[in-house]
Amino acid sequence: MTVSDPLVRFRLDYTPLMLRYLSQRDESSLQLAYELGRDAMRESIGLLDVVRVHHELFLDVLATARDTDEAQSVAHAASALLMDLIASFEMSHRAFTESRSSPGTSD
């Protein structure tokens, strides 16, 4: 089955990645999140959609926490994953801002 909707494909790719990272907390998952964020940008998936998908998945996982300590641990890990996921959006934003403020550019 081929999924043609980029947002649906993003969710399908991000779900197992989030679950893997929350259980293993490994650096390779953070790298995969960064790459997935770059792919989302290439597919013209907006930052708000990316964050919404992350938040919906996070809430699903958080609902399974056994106690507040586990919930807090999951929240911290999910936050770290989100930072890597949206890092490419931040870098693009900074590059755009810098290009607009460089000498010789017109507004």
Secondary structure, 3 states (H helix, E strand, C coil): CCCCCHHHHHHHHHHHHHHHHHHHCCHHHHHHHHHHHHHHHHCCCCHHHHHHHHHHHHHHHHCCCCCHHHHHHHHHHHHHHHHHHHHHHHHHHHHHHHHHHCCCCCC
